[in-house]
Amino acid sequence: MKMEELSKETLKGFAADYEKGLEPIKDFFSYMPSDTQWLQKRCQDLRERRFSHKQELVTYVENRTKGLPNRNKLDENVHKLKHEDALVVVGGQQAGLFTGPLYSVYKAMSVIILAKTYEKELQRPVVPLFWIAGEDHDLDEVRTIYKKEEHKWKKRLLADEVDGTAASKKHLPQSELHDFIKELFSSLPETAYTTELKAKVENCAAESKTYVDFFMSMMHDLFAEEGLLYLDSDDDVLREIEKPFFKSLILHVEELQAAQIEGETRFATQGYGKPIGTDQENAHLFYTVDGKRYRLNYSDGVFYMADHSLTFTKDELVEEVEKHPSRFSNNVVTRPLMQEWLLPTVAFVAGPGELAYWGTLKESFSLFQFHVTPVMQRMSATIIPRHVEKHLVEQGEDPVFYIEGNGETLKQQWLDAQHSFEIKTYIKRAQEQMEQAHQPLRELAKEMNETLYDISLKNKAFIQDQLTRLETFMTKEIKRRYETELNKYDEAICWLRPQSSPQERMLNPIVLLNVTGSDIVQRLLNELEQHPRRHLLIYI
């Protein structure tokens, strides 16, 4: 295995401008990674904050992870978190199957690397913590994976009832999951690691009741040696701890609505659009009724839900929080606020999409006398298998061209260079000559009667169709002659730009672990002495 950072910047739009620390961007955040003193400033700001619920939180984290095996490092980090001056680096994601796409793993790796870096620099405890978005009820996204068939990745969904239940409460359909795991592994090549890996995944699934349990079990298997801590944001015990801030969000709902509209408008004015697209009546909270999660709206002194008859006044909703905190959950605006209230966070690790919507939150943070949590962009990477690397070397091609979506162009350029048959030129010439020869016939038919003219038009279309069919057959013959090499191009495209998307958004970690072994993540962490600033190429 080897790694290298791309010399070329792959970030685009707001994410690229943020990394450069451009002046307009700085106004959206309280701290910028490009400023040399941001870390010290953040620590000073946190010293002025009180986290009176800290010990309750530590107890929750300790109990939530109690059933996990190989917990020496995890217990060590729980102990660190108990220290009065302990800080955390946080990253989060929904509970996808098999950890979800690779970017969830990369995000956790960034959290771990940055926690180590800041602990060394600050000489105080800094622990890595992963915020599992257990309240997520988008089951289609949670239960989706892509498995490889030929030179394509096919979307597959675990068979389960979509009923609006949150991932932390939704029980896994064990029989269907067992078949799903079997199907996934049947699509993978048999390697020295396959049998052990499959047994490990099946064991994690069998010991998990919910989607969140399965996610945490799989993640812990990857990061046990690093002691990554976990928090399920939909846990009932955590909701008890969060009651005071839920009440604040309810009592200040008008100001929060106005602040978020102002923040997103200011963000859009700088040309970055509206990443959340919020509306004025959004109360930025969810409420669960009969196991289904509904968005709360607020207008004219009343909280209401679009698809339910229940309504609340502020006082009634505050009382509801006191009695039933587990019924409440945050949205994309209030989750960062809750995180800031809950944890002594030295930095938050975000993907490009998250970074954009965090850029709209400064007014909302200020409403509660918070500074915007320092945001660091997660690492990104592309895995290059040995057979794809061999193809790149043989053709003298840069993987960046594939990663940027130009693989099909490279493939066509290579094919065009292999033969001298000017198929398109001759077809085009024939079409022009046909048009020239056929036009007088159409004109004559029109003079005779409308029926003949209609027949002449159909005749022209038929001849054009035959020329197109001939072009298709001739092109197929060329491709047949060079099928072996073209398959190598298809395989490179399949790996480096699957479904015209970044690899890390399509592939799940099982595909990688099956080729490299389960310790690949730890080996990568051991080699990464600092957080990568540019896109990584990982040759396996």
SEGUDO-593602 format. One record per residue (C-alpha): x, y, z. Coordinates in steps of 0.2 Angstrom, whole numbers, padded with zeros to 4 digits, always signed. Layout:
# SEGUDO-593602
XYZ...
This chain:
# SEGUDO-593602
+0000+0000+0000+0006+0018-0004-0002+0035-0002+0001+0051-0011-0008+0068-0010-0013+0076-0026-0004+0091-0031-0020+0098-0039-0033+0105-0028-0050+0095-0031-0061+0106-0019-0073+0117-0028-0084+0132-0024-0087+0136-0006-0076+0122+0000-0061+0128-0010-0064+0147-0005-0065+0141+0014-0049+0132+0012-0040+0147+0005-0047+0158+0019-0054+0171+0007-0060+0187+0016-0079+0186+0012-0079+0168+0019-0071+0174+0036-0087+0183+0040-0097+0167+0040-0087+0159+0054-0080+0163+0071-0063+0154+0068-0054+0150+0052-0041+0136+0050-0031+0148+0039-0028+0159+0055-0013+0154+0065-0020+0158+0082-0038+0150+0079-0034+0135+0091-0028+0145+0106-0043+0157+0103-0055+0143+0103-0048+0136+0119-0049+0153+0128-0067+0155+0122-0071+0138+0129-0063+0142+0146-0077+0155+0148-0091+0142+0145-0099+0131+0158-0104+0113+0154-0113+0109+0170-0120+0093+0162-0102+0086+0158-0102+0072+0170-0119+0066+0165-0113+0066+0147-0098+0056+0151-0108+0043+0160-0120+0042+0145-0105+0040+0133-0098+0026+0144-0114+0017+0146-0119+0018+0128-0103+0009+0122-0102-0003+0136-0107-0018+0126-0092-0015+0113-0078-0027+0114-0059-0023+0113-0062-0008+0123-0045-0004+0132-0042+0012+0121-0061+0017+0122-0060+0016+0141-0044+0026+0141-0053+0040+0131-0069+0039+0142-0057+0042+0157-0049+0057+0147-0066+0064+0144-0069+0065+0163-0055+0077+0165-0061+0095+0168-0050+0102+0154-0054+0089+0141-0059+0094+0124-0067+0084+0110-0066+0084+0091-0082+0079+0083-0088+0072+0067-0105+0064+0063-0115+0055+0050-0131+0045+0048-0131+0026+0053-0128+0019+0035-0127+0000+0032-0109-0007+0034-0105+0011+0040-0112+0018+0024-0101+0026+0011-0082+0027+0013-0083+0045+0017-0090+0041+0034-0074+0031+0038-0064+0045+0031-0073+0057+0042-0070+0047+0058-0051+0046+0052-0050+0065+0052-0058+0066+0069-0045+0054+0076-0030+0062+0067-0035+0080+0073-0039+0075+0091-0021+0068+0092-0014+0083+0084-0023+0095+0095-0019+0085+0111+0000+0086+0106-0001+0105+0103-0011+0110+0118-0004+0097+0130-0022+0093+0137-0034+0079+0134-0043+0079+0117-0054+0064+0113-0062+0059+0096-0080+0057+0096-0092+0052+0082-0110+0059+0083-0122+0046+0075-0137+0055+0068-0149+0042+0075-0164+0052+0073-0162+0051+0054-0178+0043+0047-0173+0043+0029-0173+0024+0028-0170+0023+0009-0153+0032+0011-0148+0023+0027-0152+0005+0019-0144+0008+0002-0127+0001-0004-0119-0001-0021-0112-0018-0026-0102-0021-0041-0108-0030-0057-0097-0031-0072-0090-0014-0074-0104-0005-0065-0110-0002-0047-0128-0007-0045-0139+0001-0031-0147-0011-0019-0158-0008-0004-0161-0019+0011-0179-0025+0011-0187-0016+0025-0203-0007+0029-0202+0012+0027-0213+0019+0041-0204+0035+0047-0196+0027+0062-0179+0034+0066-0163+0024+0063-0160+0022+0082-0177+0014+0085-0179+0005+0069-0176-0014+0072-0165-0023+0059-0174-0036+0048-0162-0050+0053-0167-0063+0040-0167-0050+0026-0151-0043+0032-0143-0060+0032-0148-0063+0014-0142-0045+0010-0124-0049+0017-0124-0065+0007-0128-0056-0009-0115-0042-0006-0101-0055-0003-0106-0065-0018-0103-0050-0028-0085-0048-0021-0069-0058-0027-0064-0072-0016-0048-0066-0006-0038-0072+0009-0049-0060+0019-0066-0064+0013-0071-0078+0025-0066-0069+0041-0073-0053+0035-0090-0060+0031-0090-0069+0048-0086-0053+0057-0100-0043+0048-0113-0057+0051-0108-0057+0069-0110-0038+0070-0127-0039+0062-0133-0053+0074-0128-0044+0089-0137-0028+0084-0155-0023+0087-0156-0007+0077-0147+0002+0062-0138+0012+0074-0132-0003+0084-0125-0011+0068-0117+0005+0062-0108+0008+0079-0103-0011+0080-0095-0010+0062-0086+0007+0066-0079+0001+0082-0072-0014+0073-0062-0002+0062-0057+0010+0076-0056+0000+0092-0037+0003+0093-0040+0022+0092-0054+0022+0105-0066+0032+0095-0081+0037+0106-0099+0037+0100-0115+0047+0104-0132+0043+0097-0141+0059+0095-0158+0050+0097-0154+0041+0113-0167+0044+0126-0154+0046+0140-0146+0060+0130-0162+0068+0127-0164+0070+0146-0147+0079+0147-0152+0090+0132-0169+0096+0140-0163+0114+0145-0157+0118+0127-0172+0111+0119-0182+0123+0130-0171+0138+0125-0174+0133+0106-0193+0133+0109-0193+0149+0119-0183+0159+0106-0191+0151+0091-0195+0168+0083-0178+0175+0085-0171+0158+0078-0182+0159+0063-0176+0177+0059-0158+0173+0062-0157+0158+0051-0166+0167+0037-0154+0182+0039-0139+0170+0039-0144+0161+0023-0149+0177+0014-0132+0184+0018-0123+0168+0012-0133+0168-0004-0129+0187-0007-0110+0181-0008-0115+0170-0023-0115+0153-0013-0134+0149-0015-0145+0143-0001-0139+0126+0005-0153+0123+0017-0167+0132+0008-0176+0135+0025-0193+0144+0025-0200+0157+0038-0211+0145+0047-0199+0131+0050-0196+0129+0069-0180+0119+0066-0186+0105+0077-0194+0088+0074-0207+0080+0085-0211+0061+0086-0229+0055+0086-0233+0037+0087-0216+0033+0081-0216+0044+0066-0205+0060+0065-0214+0076+0060-0206+0093+0056-0212+0107+0068-0217+0124+0061-0221+0140+0071-0232+0154+0066-0243+0166+0076-0239+0159+0093-0243+0141+0088-0232+0126+0084-0240+0114+0072-0236+0100+0060-0241+0100+0042-0248+0082+0042-0254+0081+0059-0268+0090+0069-0258+0092+0085-0253+0110+0090-0244+0118+0104-0241+0135+0112-0223+0139+0118-0228+0135+0136-0236+0118+0131-0221+0113+0121-0209+0117+0135-0220+0107+0146-0219+0093+0133-0200+0093+0133-0200+0092+0152-0211+0077+0152-0206+0068+0135-0189+0074+0129-0187+0059+0119-0200+0065+0107-0189+0079+0101-0175+0080+0089-0165+0093+0079-0164+0098+0061-0148+0103+0051-0149+0121+0060-0152+0116+0078-0140+0100+0078-0124+0111+0077-0132+0122+0090-0136+0107+0102-0118+0100+0099-0110+0117+0104-0121+0118+0120-0118+0099+0124-0099+0097+0121-0083+0106+0124-0079+0105+0105-0062+0111+0099-0066+0107+0081-0080+0099+0070-0076+0089+0055-0087+0092+0040-0089+0087+0022-0092+0099+0008-0111+0099+0010-0110+0102+0029-0098+0115+0027-0109+0125+0016-0124+0125+0027-0113+0129+0043-0109+0145+0033-0127+0150+0036-0127+0148+0055-0117+0162+0062-0133+0173+0067-0141+0157+0074-0125+0153+0085-0124+0172+0091-0143+0171+0096-0137+0159+0110-0121+0168+0114-0111+0155+0105-0096+0156+0093-0097+0146+0078-0088+0129+0081-0072+0129+0072-0075+0118+0056-0061+0107+0048-0064+0099+0031-0064+0080+0032-0051+0070+0022-0056+0064+0005-0048+0049-0004-0049+0038-0019-0044+0020-0018-0034+0013-0033-0033-0006-0034-0018-0014-0041-0026-0019-0058-0032-0001-0061-0015+0006-0056-0007-0006-0069-0018+0000-0082-0014+0018-0078+0005+0014-0079+0003+0005-0095-0006+0020-0103+0004+0033-0095-0012+0041-0088-0015+0052-0073-0029+0046-0061-0034+0063-0059-0042+0063-0076-0053+0049-0071-0057+0056-0054-0063+0072-0062-0075+0063-0074-0064+0062-0090-0062+0043-0091-0074+0041-0105-0065+0055-0115-0048+0046-0112-0056+0029-0117-0063+0037-0134-0046+0045-0138-0037+0029-0135-0049+0020-0146-0048+0033-0160-0029+0031-0160-0030+0013-0163-0038+0013-0181-0039+0023-0197-0058+0019-0201-0066+0036-0202-0083+0030-0198-0091+0046-0193-0084+0055-0208-0091+0043-0221-0108+0042-0212-0109+0061-0212-0105+0062-0230-0117+0048-0235-0131+0058-0225-0127+0074-0234-0127+0065-0251-0143+0056-0247-0151+0073-0242-0146+0080-0258-0152+0066-0269-0168+0063-0259-0174+0081-0258-0180+0082-0277-0190+0066-0274-0199+0074-0259-0203+0089-0269-0210+0079-0283-0220+0069-0271-0227+0085-0263-0232+0091-0281-0242+0075-0284-0252+0074-0267-0250+0075-0248-0251+0056-0246-0235+0053-0256-0226+0067-0248-0230+0059-0231-0223+0043-0238-0207+0052-0244-0204+0059-0227-0205+0042-0219-0194+0035-0233-0181+0049-0229-0182+0044-0210-0180+0026-0214-0164+0029-0224-0157+0040-0210-0161+0026-0198-0152+0013-0208-0137+0024-0209-0137+0026-0191-0139+0008-0188-0124+0005-0200-0114+0017-0190-0118+0008-0174-0113-0009-0181-0097-0003-0188-0093+0006-0171-0097-0011-0162-0085-0020-0173-0071-0008-0169-0075-0010-0150-0075-0029-0152-0058-0029-0159-0051-0019-0144-0063-0026-0131-0049-0032-0119-0041-0015-0118-0058-0006-0118-0063-0017-0103-0048-0010-0093-0054+0008-0096-0071+0003-0091-0064-0005-0075-0054+0011-0071-0069+0022-0074-0079+0010-0063-0067+0012-0048-0061+0030-0050-0077+0038-0055-0092+0026-0051-0109+0031-0058-0101+0048-0062-0099+0052-0043-0084+0053-0031-0079+0035-0026-0081+0039-0008-0099+0042-0010-0103+0026-0019-0092+0012-0012-0094+0005+0006-0079-0001+0016-0083-0019+0014-0076-0018-0004-0060-0011+0002-0058-0023+0017-0061-0038+0006-0045-0034-0004-0034-0027+0010-0040-0035+0027-0049-0026+0041-0033-0018+0048-0032-0007+0032-0040+0008+0041-0028+0007+0056-0013+0005+0044-0018+0021+0035-0020+0030+0052-0002+0024+0057+0005+0031+0041-0004+0048+0041+0006+0058+0053-0005+0074+0050-0022+0077+0043-0020+0078+0024-0024+0094+0016-0027+0088-0002-0036+0073-0009-0027+0056-0006-0023+0043-0018-0023+0026-0009-0014+0012-0020-0019-0005-0013
